[in-house]
């Protein structure tokens, strides 16, 4: 497989009630590429959002759910979430501003 570029790592922000409550603590949640590691996620956040300095990254692998349609059974795609903590002196991420 080809190397993952920094603009391919972050897929979209996670906008749930729990993830939005962490914004005051500079804690942001993103849906990321399943093959991305913590250092790639840190690099992607710092390059994509100017002034953001990452303090810590936690990742969560989420298995696909089992779904049925009649007798046929299948699974949805597996995903990966990243919880990113920013340092106290870094700028906020503009995507989440005003939400």
C-alpha positions in Angstrom: 0.0 0.0 0.0 1.2 3.5 -0.7 2.3 5.8 2.1 -0.4 7.9 3.7 0.0 11.6 3.2 -0.9 14.0 6.0 -4.0 15.3 4.1 -5.4 11.7 3.9 -5.1 11.0 7.6 -8.0 13.1 9.0 -11.3 12.2 7.4 -13.8 14.3 9.3 -14.5 15.7 12.8 -16.7 13.8 15.2 -19.6 16.1 16.3 -21.3 14.4 19.2 -22.4 15.7 22.5 -19.5 14.0 24.3 -16.8 15.2 21.9 -18.2 18.8 21.9 -17.9 18.9 25.7 -14.2 18.4 25.5 -13.5 21.5 23.4 -13.2 23.7 26.4 -10.3 21.6 27.6 -8.7 21.8 24.0 -9.7 18.1 23.4 -10.8 17.4 19.8 -12.1 14.2 18.2 -11.6 13.2 14.6 -12.4 10.2 12.4 -9.0 9.1 10.9 -7.6 6.7 8.4 -7.5 3.2 9.8 -3.8 2.7 9.0 -2.7 6.0 10.5 -0.6 5.9 13.7 -0.3 8.5 16.5 2.7 10.3 15.1 1.0 10.7 11.6 -2.1 12.0 13.3 -0.1 14.6 15.3 1.7 15.7 12.1 -1.5 16.0 10.2 -3.2 18.1 12.8 -0.3 20.5 13.1 0.0 20.9 9.4 -3.7 21.3 8.6 -4.6 23.7 11.4 -2.2 26.6 11.7 -1.1 27.4 15.2 -2.2 24.1 16.6 0.4 22.3 18.8 -0.5 18.7 19.8 0.2 17.6 23.3 -1.2 14.1 23.2 -3.1 11.7 20.9 -5.2 8.7 21.9 -6.7 6.4 19.3 -9.7 4.1 19.4 -10.3 1.2 16.9 -14.0 0.6 16.3 -15.1 -2.6 14.7 -17.8 -2.7 12.1 -21.4 -3.5 13.3 -23.1 -6.6 12.2 -26.1 -5.8 10.0 -28.7 -8.1 8.6 -31.0 -7.9 5.5 -33.2 -10.9 5.5 -31.0 -14.0 5.7 -27.9 -12.2 4.5 -25.6 -11.0 7.2 -22.7 -8.5 6.8 -20.5 -6.0 8.6 -20.2 -2.2 8.2 -16.7 -0.8 7.7 -14.3 -0.6 10.7 -13.3 2.9 11.7 -10.7 4.6 13.8 -11.2 7.7 16.0 -8.4 10.0 17.4 -8.8 12.2 20.4 -6.3 15.0 20.2 -5.2 17.2 23.1 -3.7 20.6 22.3 -1.2 22.5 24.4 -2.5 25.4 26.5 -0.7 28.0 24.3 -1.9 26.7 20.9 -4.7 28.2 18.9 -8.1 26.6 18.8 -9.2 24.7 15.7 -11.6 26.8 13.6 -13.8 23.9 12.4 -15.2 23.6 15.9 -15.6 27.4 16.5 -19.2 28.6 16.9 -20.6 25.1 17.5 
